[in-house]
Amino acid sequence: MAVAGGRSRKRLQRGTLSQGLIAGTALRILDEDGPDALTFQRLGKELSASATAVYRHFASRDHIMIAVAEELDRISLEEYEPHESWAESLRDLAIRAWNTALDHPAAAALCMGRVTRGVHELRAVDAVLEAFHRGGWRGREAVLHYQAFSNFILSMASNNAWRLVNQRFGAEVNWVQEYQLADPDAYPYAEAAKEHLRSVDMTEVFHRQTDLLLAALSAEAATLPRD
């Protein structure tokens, strides 16, 4: 029986600790207290186990991050089914990734886009490739489009996640495009747009960029030969 802060905490029975349990706890710590809070000592405390017991499952914090990235993939794909339209499948996958990053910004900032080689990452890869296959792309071209699409979506989501993390857990960082121009006449377009620059919503930007990407892909798909 361990005592912390005057309260008794019952240690986990040997064999109860697992990689899945540790990854889920790590995700919760990141959600609640941000990137700096995730340590082996904190994990041990939350799991009523020793830090050494956590080390038996993960050799380093980096290995834990990979497991958290795999958990983000699992969350994003929960109940996903392909749409009749390949483009709507891509849109759905994109929105799922964006929403996961909104819900878990600290984890997304640290992990989104990492290669896990896990089953949920493979599910995500296969889902995107399946959509491009139905759109008419094959072989190397399908892979190039998959990489371009995935890098675009994940980089947007993780960049926005860093913005949210800094707002909540970091130092004061100015993420608002607000300019006090000494000579407004020298920058007429920035001056005319200043109210919109100040108030732009990044989720709206994400949807607009996704629309533009899918429109370009749909135009290209219309030129592809059909099997």
C-alpha positions as CSV (number, residue, x, y, z in Angstrom):
1,M,0.0,0.0,0.0
2,A,1.5,3.4,-1.1
3,V,0.7,6.6,0.7
4,A,0.6,9.9,-1.3
5,G,-0.7,13.2,0.0
6,G,-2.2,11.4,3.1
7,R,-4.2,9.0,0.9
8,S,-3.6,5.3,0.5
9,R,-3.2,4.0,-3.1
10,K,-3.4,0.4,-3.8
11,R,-0.7,-0.8,-6.2
12,L,-1.7,-2.8,-9.3
13,Q,-1.4,-6.5,-9.1
14,R,1.6,-7.9,-11.0
15,G,0.7,-8.6,-14.6
16,T,-2.1,-6.0,-14.6
17,L,0.0,-3.3,-16.3
18,S,-0.1,-3.3,-20.1
19,Q,1.1,-1.2,-23.0
20,G,-2.5,-0.3,-23.8
21,L,-3.2,0.8,-20.3
22,I,0.0,2.9,-20.1
23,A,-0.8,4.5,-23.5
24,G,-4.3,5.4,-22.5
25,T,-3.1,6.9,-19.2
26,A,-0.4,8.9,-21.1
27,L,-3.0,10.3,-23.4
28,R,-5.1,11.4,-20.4
29,I,-2.1,13.1,-18.7
30,L,-1.4,15.0,-22.0
31,D,-5.0,16.0,-22.2
32,E,-5.1,17.3,-18.6
33,D,-1.7,18.8,-18.1
34,G,0.1,19.1,-21.4
35,P,3.4,17.8,-22.8
36,D,5.7,18.6,-19.9
37,A,3.6,16.6,-17.5
38,L,4.2,13.2,-19.2
39,T,7.0,11.5,-17.2
40,F,7.6,7.9,-16.1
41,Q,7.2,9.1,-12.5
42,R,3.8,10.7,-13.3
43,L,2.7,7.6,-15.2
44,G,3.7,5.4,-12.2
45,K,1.8,7.6,-9.9
46,E,-1.4,7.6,-12.0
47,L,-1.2,3.8,-12.5
48,S,-0.4,3.1,-8.8
49,A,2.8,1.4,-10.0
50,S,6.5,2.2,-9.9
51,A,8.3,4.0,-12.7
52,T,10.4,0.9,-13.1
53,A,7.3,-1.1,-13.9
54,V,6.4,1.3,-16.7
55,Y,10.0,1.0,-18.0
56,R,9.4,-2.8,-18.4
57,H,6.8,-2.0,-21.1
58,F,8.4,1.1,-22.7
59,A,12.1,1.6,-22.9
60,S,11.8,5.4,-23.4
61,R,9.4,8.3,-23.5
62,D,9.7,8.1,-27.3
63,H,8.3,4.6,-27.3
64,I,5.3,5.8,-25.3
65,M,4.8,8.6,-27.9
66,I,4.6,6.0,-30.6
67,A,2.0,4.1,-28.6
68,V,0.0,7.3,-28.1
69,A,0.2,8.1,-31.8
70,E,-1.3,4.6,-32.5
71,E,-4.1,5.4,-30.0
72,L,-4.8,8.6,-31.9
73,D,-5.1,6.6,-35.1
74,R,-7.5,4.2,-33.3
75,I,-9.7,7.1,-32.1
76,S,-9.8,8.7,-35.6
77,L,-10.9,5.6,-37.3
78,E,-13.5,4.5,-34.8
79,E,-16.7,3.4,-36.7
80,Y,-15.2,4.6,-40.0
81,E,-16.8,3.1,-43.1
82,P,-15.9,4.1,-46.7
83,H,-18.4,6.4,-48.5
84,E,-19.9,5.7,-51.9
85,S,-17.9,8.6,-53.1
86,W,-14.1,8.3,-52.9
87,A,-13.8,12.0,-52.4
88,E,-16.2,11.9,-49.4
89,S,-14.2,9.1,-47.9
90,L,-11.1,11.3,-48.0
91,R,-13.1,14.3,-46.6
92,D,-14.3,12.1,-43.7
93,L,-10.8,10.8,-43.0
94,A,-9.5,14.3,-43.0
95,I,-12.2,15.7,-40.6
96,R,-11.7,12.7,-38.3
97,A,-8.0,13.5,-38.0
98,W,-8.7,17.2,-37.5
99,N,-11.3,16.5,-34.8
100,T,-9.0,14.1,-33.0
101,A,-6.3,16.8,-32.9
102,L,-8.9,19.2,-31.5
103,D,-9.9,16.8,-28.8
104,H,-6.3,15.8,-27.9
105,P,-4.1,18.7,-28.9
106,A,-1.1,17.9,-26.7
107,A,-0.9,14.4,-28.0
108,A,-1.5,15.5,-31.6
109,A,1.2,18.1,-31.3
110,L,3.7,15.6,-30.2
111,C,2.6,12.5,-32.1
112,M,0.4,13.2,-35.1
113,G,2.2,12.2,-38.2
114,R,4.6,9.8,-36.5
115,V,5.2,6.4,-38.1
116,T,4.0,3.7,-35.6
117,R,3.9,0.6,-37.9
118,G,0.9,-0.4,-35.8
119,V,-2.4,-2.0,-36.9
120,H,-4.4,1.3,-36.6
121,E,-1.9,3.2,-38.7
122,L,-2.1,0.4,-41.3
123,R,-5.9,0.8,-41.2
124,A,-5.5,4.5,-41.9
125,V,-3.0,4.0,-44.7
126,D,-5.3,1.3,-46.3
127,A,-8.4,3.5,-46.0
128,V,-6.7,6.4,-47.8
129,L,-5.2,4.2,-50.5
130,E,-8.6,2.5,-51.0
131,A,-10.2,5.9,-51.6
132,F,-7.5,6.9,-54.2
133,H,-7.8,3.5,-55.9
134,R,-11.6,4.0,-56.3
135,G,-10.7,7.5,-57.6
136,G,-8.7,5.9,-60.4
137,W,-5.1,6.2,-59.2
138,R,-2.8,3.2,-59.4
139,G,0.6,2.1,-58.3
140,R,3.2,4.8,-57.7
141,E,0.8,7.6,-58.5
142,A,-1.6,6.4,-55.8
143,V,1.2,6.3,-53.3
144,L,2.3,9.8,-54.1
145,H,-1.2,11.1,-53.8
146,Y,-1.7,9.2,-50.5
147,Q,1.5,10.8,-49.1
148,A,0.6,14.3,-50.3
149,F,-2.9,14.1,-48.9
150,S,-1.8,12.6,-45.5
151,N,1.1,15.0,-45.1
152,F,-1.2,17.9,-45.8
153,I,-3.9,16.9,-43.4
154,L,-1.7,15.8,-40.6
155,S,0.6,18.8,-40.8
156,M,-2.4,21.2,-40.6
157,A,-3.9,19.3,-37.7
158,S,-0.6,19.1,-35.7
159,N,0.2,22.7,-36.4
160,N,-3.2,23.8,-35.1
161,A,-2.7,21.4,-32.1
162,W,0.5,23.3,-31.2
163,R,-1.4,26.5,-31.3
164,L,-3.9,25.1,-28.9
165,V,-1.2,23.7,-26.6
166,N,0.6,27.0,-26.4
167,Q,-2.7,28.8,-25.6
168,R,-3.5,26.4,-22.8
169,F,-0.2,25.3,-21.4
170,G,2.5,27.5,-22.8
171,A,3.8,31.0,-22.5
172,E,1.8,33.8,-24.0
173,V,2.2,33.4,-27.7
174,N,0.5,35.6,-30.3
175,W,-1.2,33.4,-32.8
176,V,-3.6,36.1,-34.0
177,Q,-2.7,37.9,-37.2
178,E,-3.1,41.4,-36.0
179,Y,-1.0,44.2,-37.5
180,Q,-0.6,47.8,-36.3
181,L,0.6,49.3,-39.5
182,A,2.7,52.5,-39.2
183,D,1.8,53.3,-42.8
184,P,-1.5,51.6,-43.8
185,D,-1.2,53.1,-47.3
186,A,1.9,51.0,-47.9
187,Y,0.0,47.7,-47.3
188,P,-3.5,48.4,-48.6
189,Y,-4.6,44.7,-48.9
190,A,-3.5,43.8,-45.3
191,E,-5.2,47.0,-44.1
192,A,-8.4,46.1,-45.8
193,A,-8.4,42.6,-44.5
194,K,-7.2,43.3,-41.0
195,E,-10.5,42.5,-39.3
196,H,-10.8,39.2,-41.0
197,L,-7.2,38.3,-40.3
198,R,-7.7,39.0,-36.6
199,S,-10.9,36.8,-36.3
200,V,-10.2,33.9,-38.7
201,D,-11.3,30.5,-37.4
202,M,-8.7,27.7,-38.1
203,T,-11.4,25.0,-38.4
204,E,-13.0,27.1,-41.2
205,V,-9.6,27.4,-42.8
206,F,-9.1,23.7,-42.6
207,H,-12.4,23.0,-44.3
208,R,-11.6,25.5,-47.0
209,Q,-8.2,24.0,-47.7
210,T,-9.7,20.5,-47.7
211,D,-12.3,21.7,-50.2
212,L,-9.6,23.1,-52.5
213,L,-7.6,19.9,-52.3
214,L,-10.5,17.7,-53.1
215,A,-11.6,19.9,-56.0
216,A,-8.1,19.6,-57.5
217,L,-8.1,15.8,-57.0
218,S,-11.6,15.5,-58.5
219,A,-10.5,17.5,-61.6
220,E,-7.5,15.2,-62.0
221,A,-9.6,12.1,-61.4
222,A,-11.8,13.0,-64.3
223,T,-8.8,12.8,-66.7
224,L,-7.7,9.3,-65.5
225,P,-8.3,6.2,-67.6
226,R,-10.8,3.8,-66.2
227,D,-10.2,0.0,-65.8
